[in-house]
Amino acid sequence: TKGLADAQILRDVLVACVSALKQNGGDWSILLSPEAERQVQSWISDTRQQALQQGVEILADTSISEGFKVVSKGDGYALSFSAGAFTSFLSRYLKPETLRLVSEQA
């Protein structure tokens, strides 16, 4: 998620998320860390109202320290996009040496 620390990359990823979520319908929330929200504030200001009309809410959440989460309001599940979540997911499938390298890069 070092890439997600870049405001332009984060904005591009969020644009893709909002677009995909609008196509699938339903009630969704995209939760950003307060720092990430500050990085993309102008984009959020322009997009928040339009996305909300399509069932996608964009909010800051102080419990998120990096990356962002996509939450399905109706189904009660969340997808986390952060270095920690990615490393945790991969840890089940990687050899210890490889996991150590991935963890050092996160």
FIVOKOL-433557 format. One record per residue (C-alpha): residue number from 1; residue in three letters; x, y, z. Coordinates in pm, 1 decimal, padded with zeros to 6 digits, m for minus. Example, Ala and Ser with C-alpha at 12.3 -4.5 7.8 and 13.67 -1.06 7.14 Angstrom:
2
@pos: 1	code: ALA	xx: 01230.0	yy: m00450.0	zz: 00780.0
@pos: 2	code: SER	xx: 01367.0	yy: m00106.0	zz: 00714.0
% end
This chain:
106
@pos: 1	code: THR	xx: 00000.0	yy: 00000.0	zz: 00000.0
@pos: 2	code: LYS	xx: 00294.0	yy: 00234.6	zz: m00039.0
@pos: 3	code: GLY	xx: 00121.8	yy: 00313.4	zz: m00367.1
@pos: 4	code: LEU	xx: m00195.3	yy: 00405.6	zz: m00178.5
@pos: 5	code: ALA	xx: 00006.1	yy: 00668.0	zz: 00010.4
@pos: 6	code: ASP	xx: 00026.0	yy: 00855.6	zz: m00321.6
@pos: 7	code: ALA	xx: m00283.9	yy: 01077.3	zz: m00351.4
@pos: 8	code: GLN	xx: m00318.2	yy: 01028.9	zz: m00729.0
@pos: 9	code: ILE	xx: m00297.3	yy: 00648.8	zz: m00705.9
@pos: 10	code: LEU	xx: m00542.3	yy: 00645.5	zz: m00416.4
@pos: 11	code: ARG	xx: m00784.0	yy: 00865.4	zz: m00610.9
@pos: 12	code: ASP	xx: m00760.2	yy: 00638.4	zz: m00916.8
@pos: 13	code: VAL	xx: m00826.4	yy: 00328.0	zz: m00704.1
@pos: 14	code: LEU	xx: m01123.0	yy: 00496.3	zz: m00535.9
@pos: 15	code: VAL	xx: m01266.0	yy: 00603.1	zz: m00872.8
@pos: 16	code: ALA	xx: m01248.8	yy: 00239.5	zz: m00987.8
@pos: 17	code: CYS	xx: m01409.9	yy: 00120.3	zz: m00662.2
@pos: 18	code: VAL	xx: m01696.7	yy: 00369.1	zz: m00680.8
@pos: 19	code: SER	xx: m01756.5	yy: 00278.7	zz: m01045.2
@pos: 20	code: ALA	xx: m01760.9	yy: m00096.8	zz: m00973.8
@pos: 21	code: LEU	xx: m01983.1	yy: m00058.3	zz: m00668.6
@pos: 22	code: LYS	xx: m02233.5	yy: 00156.1	zz: m00859.2
@pos: 23	code: GLN	xx: m02257.4	yy: m00112.0	zz: m01129.3
@pos: 24	code: ASN	xx: m02327.7	yy: m00383.1	zz: m00872.5
@pos: 25	code: GLY	xx: m02592.4	yy: m00182.4	zz: m00689.3
@pos: 26	code: GLY	xx: m02661.9	yy: m00209.9	zz: m00318.7
@pos: 27	code: ASP	xx: m02563.2	yy: 00006.8	zz: m00024.2
@pos: 28	code: TRP	xx: m02188.4	yy: 00049.1	zz: 00020.5
@pos: 29	code: SER	xx: m01950.2	yy: 00253.7	zz: 00231.0
@pos: 30	code: ILE	xx: m01589.9	yy: 00332.5	zz: 00146.9
@pos: 31	code: LEU	xx: m01407.9	yy: 00406.2	zz: 00471.2
@pos: 32	code: LEU	xx: m01079.3	yy: 00596.7	zz: 00452.4
@pos: 33	code: SER	xx: m00826.7	yy: 00684.5	zz: 00715.8
@pos: 34	code: PRO	xx: m00849.8	yy: 01054.3	zz: 00807.4
@pos: 35	code: GLU	xx: m00507.9	yy: 01103.9	zz: 00644.0
@pos: 36	code: ALA	xx: m00622.9	yy: 00941.2	zz: 00319.5
@pos: 37	code: GLU	xx: m00936.3	yy: 01153.5	zz: 00322.3
@pos: 38	code: ARG	xx: m00721.6	yy: 01468.1	zz: 00351.0
@pos: 39	code: GLN	xx: m00507.7	yy: 01350.8	zz: 00056.8
@pos: 40	code: VAL	xx: m00805.0	yy: 01316.7	zz: m00175.6
@pos: 41	code: GLN	xx: m01029.5	yy: 01583.8	zz: m00020.0
@pos: 42	code: SER	xx: m01095.3	yy: 01780.3	zz: m00340.1
@pos: 43	code: TRP	xx: m01190.5	yy: 01464.6	zz: m00530.4
@pos: 44	code: ILE	xx: m01413.6	yy: 01349.9	zz: m00244.1
@pos: 45	code: SER	xx: m01588.0	yy: 01687.2	zz: m00229.4
@pos: 46	code: ASP	xx: m01668.4	yy: 01665.4	zz: m00600.0
@pos: 47	code: THR	xx: m01764.4	yy: 01296.6	zz: m00596.0
@pos: 48	code: ARG	xx: m01926.2	yy: 01232.1	zz: m00256.5
@pos: 49	code: GLN	xx: m02272.9	yy: 01363.0	zz: m00342.4
@pos: 50	code: GLN	xx: m02285.6	yy: 01190.3	zz: m00681.3
@pos: 51	code: ALA	xx: m02164.1	yy: 00860.7	zz: m00533.0
@pos: 52	code: LEU	xx: m02413.0	yy: 00887.1	zz: m00247.2
@pos: 53	code: GLN	xx: m02696.2	yy: 00911.6	zz: m00498.1
@pos: 54	code: GLN	xx: m02572.6	yy: 00582.0	zz: m00644.8
@pos: 55	code: GLY	xx: m02565.3	yy: 00404.4	zz: m00306.3
@pos: 56	code: VAL	xx: m02195.3	yy: 00457.2	zz: m00224.6
@pos: 57	code: GLU	xx: m02102.4	yy: 00656.4	zz: 00086.4
@pos: 58	code: ILE	xx: m01745.0	yy: 00788.0	zz: 00132.6
@pos: 59	code: LEU	xx: m01642.8	yy: 00851.0	zz: 00493.7
@pos: 60	code: ALA	xx: m01335.7	yy: 00900.2	zz: 00712.4
@pos: 61	code: ASP	xx: m01294.1	yy: 00644.1	zz: 00991.2
@pos: 62	code: THR	xx: m01043.4	yy: 00700.2	zz: 01272.5
@pos: 63	code: SER	xx: m01011.2	yy: 00323.8	zz: 01328.7
@pos: 64	code: ILE	xx: m00837.7	yy: 00292.8	zz: 00989.0
@pos: 65	code: SER	xx: m00470.7	yy: 00385.4	zz: 00995.3
@pos: 66	code: GLU	xx: m00380.2	yy: 00301.2	zz: 00634.0
@pos: 67	code: GLY	xx: m00549.6	yy: 00211.8	zz: 00309.4
@pos: 68	code: PHE	xx: m00927.8	yy: 00187.4	zz: 00302.0
@pos: 69	code: LYS	xx: m01219.8	yy: m00050.8	zz: 00350.7
@pos: 70	code: VAL	xx: m01520.6	yy: m00123.6	zz: 00133.9
@pos: 71	code: VAL	xx: m01818.8	yy: m00219.5	zz: 00348.4
@pos: 72	code: SER	xx: m02144.6	yy: m00376.6	zz: 00232.9
@pos: 73	code: LYS	xx: m02412.0	yy: m00225.4	zz: 00455.1
@pos: 74	code: GLY	xx: m02675.0	yy: m00490.1	zz: 00387.3
@pos: 75	code: ASP	xx: m02459.8	yy: m00802.5	zz: 00394.7
@pos: 76	code: GLY	xx: m02238.4	yy: m00701.7	zz: 00686.2
@pos: 77	code: TYR	xx: m01896.3	yy: m00775.9	zz: 00537.9
@pos: 78	code: ALA	xx: m01593.8	yy: m00558.5	zz: 00466.9
@pos: 79	code: LEU	xx: m01300.5	yy: m00577.1	zz: 00226.6
@pos: 80	code: SER	xx: m00983.3	yy: m00422.5	zz: 00363.3
@pos: 81	code: PHE	xx: m00723.9	yy: m00271.9	zz: 00130.2
@pos: 82	code: SER	xx: m00412.7	yy: m00221.6	zz: 00343.1
@pos: 83	code: ALA	xx: m00061.9	yy: m00362.6	zz: 00368.8
@pos: 84	code: GLY	xx: m00150.7	yy: m00541.7	zz: 00692.0
@pos: 85	code: ALA	xx: m00459.8	yy: m00706.7	zz: 00543.3
@pos: 86	code: PHE	xx: m00267.8	yy: m00814.7	zz: 00233.9
@pos: 87	code: THR	xx: 00017.8	yy: m00962.0	zz: 00439.2
@pos: 88	code: SER	xx: m00227.1	yy: m01139.5	zz: 00669.5
@pos: 89	code: PHE	xx: m00407.7	yy: m01293.1	zz: 00372.2
@pos: 90	code: LEU	xx: m00084.9	yy: m01409.8	zz: 00208.1
@pos: 91	code: SER	xx: 00063.2	yy: m01547.4	zz: 00530.7
@pos: 92	code: ARG	xx: m00150.7	yy: m01859.5	zz: 00498.8
@pos: 93	code: TYR	xx: 00003.4	yy: m01946.9	zz: 00163.7
@pos: 94	code: LEU	xx: 00367.3	yy: m01838.5	zz: 00183.6
@pos: 95	code: LYS	xx: 00677.3	yy: m02008.6	zz: 00314.4
@pos: 96	code: PRO	xx: 00818.1	yy: m01841.2	zz: 00628.0
@pos: 97	code: GLU	xx: 01115.9	yy: m01691.2	zz: 00439.8
@pos: 98	code: THR	xx: 00892.8	yy: m01541.5	zz: 00171.8
@pos: 99	code: LEU	xx: 00647.9	yy: m01410.2	zz: 00430.1
@pos: 100	code: ARG	xx: 00932.6	yy: m01238.1	zz: 00612.6
@pos: 101	code: LEU	xx: 01033.9	yy: m01058.8	zz: 00289.7
@pos: 102	code: VAL	xx: 00676.1	yy: m00951.9	zz: 00217.9
@pos: 103	code: SER	xx: 00633.9	yy: m00825.4	zz: 00574.7
@pos: 104	code: GLU	xx: 00953.3	yy: m00620.6	zz: 00550.9
@pos: 105	code: GLN	xx: 00828.4	yy: m00451.7	zz: 00232.2
@pos: 106	code: ALA	xx: 00482.7	yy: m00368.9	zz: 00373.1
% end
